Amino acid sequence: MTQEFLLSNADQFLGKQIALTDWLTINQDQVDRFGEVTRWTPWMHTDPVRCAEESPYGGTLVHGFFIVSLITYFMEGAGVRPKDGAYSLNYGMDKVRVLRPVITGSGVCLRDRIKLIGVTDRGEGKRLLKTSHEFEVEGQKCPSVYVEYLNFWFPKAQDQVANH
């Protein structure tokens, strides 16, 4: 039987992969909308015709921040939620590296390899969890984006833990 991931036993998962997510397809429309929302719409992200003619990549690129913004989506989808945790707050990031461009083309598939790399006790059952995220692109051998993410967790009340 696999051990359940909890705030109270998170130390036992240190250095281990805690999730490998499903693949997610990103298309040009999503990249365009991300650019509009963030007000960052240079042609390398939003003009497929020009990119096909002028870009050394042969297609538009997914914004690095778009990929980073998928961390919480991937964590939730993979069930990386301690069963004894009530809620968490985004505490920031220690390291973000865009290691290679991600070409949109007609669509690109990403997934996230999540590893627990830090657990800091903050008293009263609260814990600061640090996870590493290696974003993989289908068909590529090496990760394209690496992030160390900090999530500050608050525990459920004892009666809530028993009824999860």
Summary of the structure (lengths in Angstrom):
residues: 164
radius of gyration: 18.2
end to end distance: 18.5
largest distance: 61.8
contacts: 479
relative contact order: 0.22
helix: 27%
strand: 36%
